Amino acid sequence: MNKKLIGMSMLLATSGAYAQSSIELYGVLDAAVVHVEHSLSADSNFPATVNPVSATKTPVNSSVTALANGGIQDSRWGLRGSEDLGNGMKAFFVLESGFNLPSGGLNNAAGSLAANRNSTSGTVSANSSLDGQLFNRMAIVGLSDSNLGSVSFGRNTTPIFDILTTYDPVQDAQLFSPMGFSGTIGGGGGVSEDTRVDNSIKYTNKMGAFNVGAMYKLGGVAGSTSAQSGYTLNLGYDNGAFGIQGAYEAFTDGMKVSNSTVAGDINVTSYNTSAYFLAAKYKMGDATIRGGAERYTLKQPSDAFTATSLYGYTIGTGTNFASAMQTTDVYFVGGDYNITPAFNVSAGFYDQNAKQSADLAQKDGNIYTYSTLADYHFTKRTDVYAGLMYSTYKGAQYPSTTYNTSNYIFAVGMRTKF
């Protein structure tokens, strides 16, 4: 009898303890059949499978049709949990891994670049913050307080990335928004790899309609307090109908990966970067208008590049950007409309305006992108969609003798969340 009572008491105590904690398995599965007008071969290593945003060289006259990962959202799975510590304080964690749904492999842009030895043959080529890490999208642990806000430690996302998830006109869609596709303008402040920041401490707090945030990256380089470090700041206001967000990011010795002439190797270029970002949205009934602007600058790095490998790949040529700074302005505007509670249509216009640098390494040029997306929800978790994105390339940065003057992607897909 006493054993039964003790067993019941232990069960009740355990149940009470678990009632104060929660662990959730979650994810997104998103795949689309896509057609890109000018493209190298699709690559299952690359997070988006295809690359419809970067200007393609004139020898790339072939199109590609493929099953691509993540038309709207990168496919992912994750674990998140929290524990109530009492007095309004909680401990929490998030572990999130992005993968290519058609192949089942981890997102690995570095692997794609290592396999692609030039820009006129092979597979798609673009850098990313998703480079084969197990928890490539996020890996954090932290504490939150109902009044003081939250602080997280680990691999955090930047504020520009966080803002764009609700302020981009076309759902920040991976294959229908240049900002959703490219971390260079979509959160990295000029270098895609800085969209997600390793070895970082991030603070956020919401006070009514106002929000603030800051993040600091520890470089971890012996004998230096600044090498490979960085910080971000965020201030905003959002009352539901109207929202405005501003952010600033600065990183020292950011590393941008590119393809090498040697199979299996990668090249890395190091920069100091800074970026200013401002976005706003306004909701009127079933319609929401969104827009914003960004300026990012790439400068000579503070410290010499010495690494010989990165993400498990040998660095063929590690170079420093050693001359004039490069500045690019980005503007975007558009919005969406709920035709019915289940059916949403959105459209956006984006302008990436490269400014000529003193050393002519970057020349004046514009990428004008027009995008539209129709999204029908069967339920809150499952939807189907169709989208079209068209880009034109203008100016000395994209001479018609070297680059195709336009490119487009059309896709239909399905997404489900769990």
Number of C-alpha atoms within 10 A of each C-alpha: 6 7 8 9 10 11 12 12 12 12 12 12 12 11 11 11 12 13 11 13 15 12 14 11 12 13 18 21 21 25 26 24 16 23 21 23 17 23 28 23 19 22 25 27 26 31 32 28 29 28 25 27 25 16 20 23 19 15 13 16 13 11 15 15 17 17 21 27 31 28 29 28 21 28 27 23 19 18 15 17 15 19 18 17 14 9 8 11 17 18 18 21 19 22 19 19 22 28 30 26 25 18 14 13 15 24 33 25 27 30 25 28 28 23 23 27 21 17 16 17 14 17 24 27 30 22 24 26 26 28 26 22 15 16 21 22 26 22 23 23 19 18 18 21 16 13 11 14 17 20 21 22 20 20 23 25 22 27 28 30 21 13 23 21 16 16 29 28 30 31 22 22 22 20 32 31 30 31 26 24 26 24 24 22 26 26 27 30 29 30 29 24 22 26 27 24 25 22 15 21 21 25 20 19 19 18 12 9 12 15 16 19 20 20 24 22 23 18 18 13 11 7 7 11 11 17 21 22 23 23 20 20 21 22 19 19 18 17 11 10 11 16 19 20 23 21 22 22 26 22 27 23 24 25 24 20 25 24 27 21 15 17 14 19 24 29 25 23 17 26 28 25 26 23 24 18 24 21 24 22 23 19 16 10 9 12 15 19 21 23 21 22 18 22 21 24 20 22 20 19 22 16 16 13 16 8 10 13 15 16 13 12 15 17 23 18 17 19 16 19 16 12 13 16 20 23 22 21 19 19 18 23 21 22 23 22 19 16 12 10 10 13 16 18 20 21 24 24 22 24 19 21 21 22 19 19 15 12 12 13 13 18 19 17 19 23 23 19 23 20 23 22 25 18 20 19 17 12 9 9 11 16 18 18 20 21 24 20 24 20 24 18 23 18 15 14 21 21 15 15 9 13 17 19 19 19 21 21 25 21 23 19 21 20 21 18 15 10
